[in-house]
């Protein structure tokens, strides 16, 4: 017959020892609730009072059962916004699913902590403008406005581009933007194109593994403001321009800054450069013909700069389109804008474009002064000198010298003020050399230069 209960006094102290009870013979179900109380346990085994984050576990000191304290880790309720399941904690780590995507990046950015080159767009805040120093341009096809951002257009004089055009207040956290203003009400033809573009060097997207089964998802984000509303188009494209991903975004309110986010699954096919050639191009449509427009939201083996049916900025006279805070990063969630030190951003731009002129001076400006480099005649012959670039270039650049009056391809001798045609030699990614005509005197040479190694 089963034993229902053992009461006090039945068993003498020490009558049952560990050897008398086989391992596992007594389970929770074998002891009814309240049948064993603290008094039935050996001296020292009674449970102490609970306090704070302290918990207790039952063990032995070799003779008696005793309780030992263990302090638990305190976690404030406000630090957990959802449930953490047991499967999310393994080997003293928390699985990735515990954290909201982008939370760590946002926190580090808010604390001013770097995360490498999270944003693969250079000059996305439109701060650097070496070429134009804030002046408006009526761009030629492929001309740069602010650094790293080109303007492509199939027909001349349909728009102007300028850093901070219209002098509106940028979105919070930004001081600059790139502004486009339509110069007429132009109806685009099938083969027309009007767009803003930044080409990204292959080295800067090599870790994305595009063109392979391991292609990473990326997210594009930017702030935009336009006098027009509706559906607008853009595209990401490889350097060969035979793989494109057109997409759309909506501007809901006229003349209001709005932030847009587009997530793109990486291309598992196609060829994507991972060297110093063009790896990727970002194209922001301002008016696009049907030839260069494709279905939004899908990869295509075509040359598409925008999405079918997108609003044409150049179709309305005086229409404005402003953009800043352009960021392209790995992941499926947009994080806060990746601000880099001004000097760092300038150097990133100078890998592709460098000038010897003061920052606020447009190259070729008359009366801009000059960089003077003292050189000595080679016997009774030519003078010459070498100039090292501020930043190593992406590739051997095209270098243009300017004499003191601002004439391109010239240099000025300081001994007589004459301007001579310059002869270039030994242009590399690090430096270039220049020669002038014969000189019989030790002479200083005055000139400025521009070096271009754009994609």
N, C-alpha and C positions, 0 to 999 in steps of 0.2 A: 504494500500500500504506500502511495506517495506521501511523503512528509509534507504537511501543509504549512507548518509554522514551527519555528524554534523559539521558544520564549526564554527570558532571562532565568538564569539559575539552572537550566538543564545541562549546559556545557560549562565545565570548569575552565578557568583561564589556562590556555595552552593545551587544551584537550585535542584541538584540531590543529595540525601543523600543515605547512605547504605540501608536504609529501603525501598527505592523506587525500588531497583533492587533485584529481588529474587535470592537466591543462585543458581548458575549454569545456569542462564539465558543468560549470555554472555560467549561464548566460543571463542576459537582462530579464528574459521571460521567466527564469526560475525563481526570482526573488520578487515577491509581490510588493507593490508600493507601500512604503512605511514599515515593512517588516524588519528592516535594518536601520537603526538610528545611529546618530553619532556616538551614543553611549555604548553601543555594542562593539565599537571599534577600539582597537588598542589605544593606550594613552598616547596623546599627541596627534591622533588621526582626525580629530574634529575639525571641520572646515572653519577657518578664520573668517572674520567679517570682510565683505567685499568693499573695495574703495577705488575710486578713479578708474584708471585703465588697467588695474591689476587683476589678473586671473590666476587660478590655482589648479594644480594637477596633483593627483594622489600617487605617492611613490613610497619607498621604504628606506629606513636608515640601517637595514640589516636585521633589525629585531621588531621594531614597531612600524605601523603604517603612519605616514606623515603627509601633511600638505605642504607643497612648495609653491612660492609665488613666482609669477612670470608677468612682466609688464608688456602690455600690448601696444602696438603702434597706433598713435592717435591720428585720425584723419577727420578734419572738419567736414561737416555736411556740405558746406558751400564749395568744397573742392571736388565733389563728385556730382556731376549733373545727370548721370544715367546709371544704369546698373552695370556692375562689373561682375561677370560670371567667373566661376572657377576655371573654365577653359581659357580665360584670358590672362590668367596668372600661371606662369610656368617657369620653374628654375629661377625664382626671384626676379622675374621680369614681367612687364606688362606687354601684352601683344599690341600690335599696331592698331587693331580695331578699337582699343580703349580710347585713343586720342582722336579728336576731330582732325580731319585732314587740314594741314596748314596751320594748326594751332601753335606748334613749336616755332615755325618760321615767323609767324606774326608776332609772337612774344619776343623773339630775338631781335626782330626788326625794330620793335617798339623800344627795346632797350639799347638800340644803337649797336647791336652786335652783328658782325658780318656773317655771311653765309656763302662765301665765294662769289662767283658771278652768277647769282640766281637769275637775274634778268639778262637774257641774251641779246636784247636790243641795246644798242649804244646810243646815248644821248636821248633816251626816251622822254626825259622831262624838257627837252628842247632848249637846254641851257647854253650849249656851245654853238656859236655862229661865226666861225673864223672867216668865211668867205665874204659875207655881206654885212657883218657888224650891225644887224638889225634892219638893214635897208630892204625895201620892197624890190622884187624882181619880176619881170615879165619873162618867165623861164623859156630857155631853149629846151629841146627835147633831151631829157637826161641831166638837166642842170640841177645842182644842189642848192637847196635853200639853207636851213640850219644843217649842221654837220650830220652826215650819215643818212640824211633824208633827201632823196632825189624827187624831182617832179618830171613825170613823163607826160607828153601831150602830142597828139598827132596833128593838131592844127594850132598855129601860132595865135597869140593875143586873145585867148579865150579866158585866161585867168591870171591872177597875180599871186605871189606867195611871199610871206614875210613873217619873221619872228614877231610875235605879239601884235599881229595885224588887228586894227580896230580898237586896240587898247582896252579890252574888257578885262574884268577881274578873273584870274585863273581859278580853278577849283582849289579848295582848301589844301594847303600843303605844297602847292606849286607856285612858281613865280613866272613861268614862261610857257608858251605854247606856239605851235605852228599854225598860221592862219592862211586860208585860201579864200580869195574873193573872185567870184565870177565876173567877167568883163563884158558879157553879152548874153543873150538868150539863144544859145546854140543848140540845134538839134543834131545829135550825134548820128553818124551813118554806121553801117554795119562794121566797118573796119576802123572806126575811131577808138581812141583810148585817151583818158585823162586820169591821172592817178598819182598818189604819193607812194614812194617805195623805199624800203631799206633792205639791202642785201647783206646777209650774215655770212661771215667767213666759215668755211667748213670745219676748221679747228674748234670753233665755238659751239658746234652742235654735234661733235663726234660722239659724245656720250649718249646721244639719243638713240643710236643704233637704228636709224631709219633705213629702210631698204632691207631689213632683216626681220625674222620672226620675233625678235626681242624689241621691236620698235616701241618707244615710250610715248605715253600720252602727254600732251602739252596743253597749256592754257594761255590764251592771249587776253589781256585786259588793257583798257585805255579809257581816258575821259574824252568826251566829244561834245561839241556844241555847234549847232547849225541854225540858220534862219529857216531852214526847211525841216519838215517832219516826214516820217514814212520809213520805208524799208531801204536800207543802204547795203552796199555789197563790198566785199574784199576777198582776198585769196592768199593762200600760202602755196609756194611753188618751188620746185627744185631748180638748181642752177642751169640744168639743161632745158628747162621750161617744157618738159614733157610729162610731168606729174604735178597735178594741181588739186587743191582743195578749196573750192569757192565756198563762201559762207555769207550769211546776212546778219544784220543787227537792226534794231528799231530805235529811231529817235522819236520820242513821244511828245516832247514839249519844245517849241521853238525858242531859240536864244536862251537855253538853259543847259548848264553842264550836267551830263549824265555819264555814269560809268557803265561800260559794257564788258561782258565776259564771254568768251567763246572757248570751249574745250574741244580739242581735236585729237582723235586717236591717231597715233603715229603711223606713217605709211610703211607697210611691210614689204612693198615692192619698189621698183624704181631705183635710180642711182642718185645717191646723196653724197656730195663731196665731204671728206673729212680732213682736207688739207687746206692750203692757203687760197684756194679758189672759192667761188661762190657755193655755199652749201645750201642756202635757202633764201628766198625772197619773200618779203611781206609786202603785199600790194593793197592799198586803200583806194577804192574806186571813187572817182569824182564825176564820172560819166563814161559809160563803156558801151561799145557797139556789140552786136550779137556775136560777132566772130570770136570775141574774147570773153564772153560770158557763158557760164556753165551752171548746171544744177547745183544748188546749195546743199552742203552737208554730205558730200560724197567725194572720194578720191577719183580722179579721172586722168587718163593718159592724153592730156591735151594742154594747150597753152591758154589758161583762163586767168584773167586778172580780177574778175568780179563775178557776182552771181546774177543769173537771169532775172530781169525785172527790177533791178535796183534803181533807186532815185538818182537822177543826174543833177549834180550841183551846177555844172556849166549850162544847164538848160534854163536857168532862171537868172536874169540880169541882176547883178548886185548880190546874189546869194552868197552867204558866208559859211565856211566850214572850218572849225577850229579843233585841234587835237593835241593832247599832251598825256603824260603818264603812261606811255606805251610800254607794256611789259609782256615778254614771252618767256615762259618758264616751264620746267618739267612738273607734271602733276595734273590732277583733275580739278583743282581748286585754285582760284586766284589768291595770292597773298598780298600783303601790303607792298607798296612800291619800293623797289630796291634802290634806295638812295646811296650813291657812292660819293666819296669826296670829290669836290670840284676838280682838283688837280688830277685825280685818277681818271675822271671822265674825259678831261681834256687830253690826257695821254692816250686813252683808248681811241679817241678821234684822230690823234696825230699819227697813229699807225697807218692811216689811209690818206691823211692830208695834213701838211705842215707848211707854215709860212714863217719867214724871218721878220715880217712886219710886226709892229705892235698889234696886240689883239684887236683893238678897236679901229684899226686902219685897213681899209679894203686894198688888196694887192693891186699894184699898178697906179695907185693914187698919186697925182702930181704933188710935189712938195712934201712927200712923206718922209724925207730924209733917207738914210741908207744904213746898212750894216757895213762897217769899214773893216777890212781885213788887210793888214800890212803884209806885202809880199816883196820879194826881191827879184830882180831880173836874172834870168838864166844866162850869165855871161853878158853878151851884147845882143840878147835876143828876147824871146817872149817872157812875159810875166805870167805867173799862175799861182793858184792856191787850192787847197782842199778844205771842204767844209763838212763837218760831221753833223748828222741829223740829230734832233732832240730825242727822237724815238725811232727805233728800228722799224723799217717799213715792211708791209706785208709782202711786197715784191720790189724789185728795182723800180723806182718811181720815174715818172716824167718830170724833169726839173726845168723850170723857166726862171731865168734871171731877169732882173729889172734894173736899169740905170737910175740915177737920181731923179731925172724928170719923169720916170715911170714907164719908159719904153721897154717892152719885153724883148728878151734875147740880147740885152745890152749890158755893159758895165761902164763905170766911170773911173778914169784915172785922176787921182787927186792932185798930181803935180801940174796938170795943165787944164783940168776940167773937161777934157774931151770924152765923148762917149763912144765906145767901141763895141763891135759885135763880139759876143762871148762865144768861145768854143768849149763845149763840154767834153770831159773825158772821165772814164772810170766811174760811172754811176753804179752804185750798189745799194743794198738795203740799208747800209750804215752811213755812207758818205758819198760825196761827189766832188769832182774837181773842175775848175774852170780856167781857161787861158784867154789872154788878150793878145793884141799885136805886139810887135817888137818895142822894147823900151831900153834906153841907155842909162836911165837913172833909177835909183831906188825909188819905188813908188808905192803909194797906198792905192788899193783898189776899193771902190765903193759900189755896193750893189745890194739888192734884196733878192730873195728867191722864193719860189713856191715849189713844193714837191708833192706829187699826186700819185698814190698807189691804190686808188679805189677799185672796188670789185666791178 
